[in-house]
């Protein structure tokens, strides 16, 4: 017979669904939350709901934002001749942390993966091509991760952008094959960016 109270069990189960949270950690967090002051718990649960309800995709770059266009797309200080293409919003964060890129971004929200049934139409590639109709864009830097899917996606995009006369580059990787931008430090990412090569 299970001795855990049903609401605690529910909380553990929900936390356990989060990435990187195993059942032990979920249990520890659940009991921690129950011990917290009620107003602190309310702040936590409201912030989760607010984030979900208020964050949407920027109509230009598809990054997560609470204002449209996002701060980067609407900034007059950014160089709008260069667009860095990344897989996920978290990769924009990683690039911004390096402070070595001052252009704009385009978030694909995934990569081409036949195994997972994700094709080009599921990604924000059409939206990217639409942005290229604006003559101000001179270079596309493809910063998808150095995985099979990331490379496939980079190749797919380059086949569409190169004929449009847009210089298309792929960031070099001090990052090992199979790596993930999110986990690398500023120096590694900025080196990768500076050593990017042109796709032809
Ligand atoms: Zn934007």
Boltz pocket constraint, residues with backbone or C-beta under 6 A from the ligand:
constraints:
  - pocket:
      binder: B
      contacts: [[A, 58], [A, 59], [A, 60], [A, 61], [A, 62], [A, 63], [A, 69], [A, 70], [A, 71], [A, 72], [A, 73], [A, 74], [A, 105]]
      max_distance: 6.0
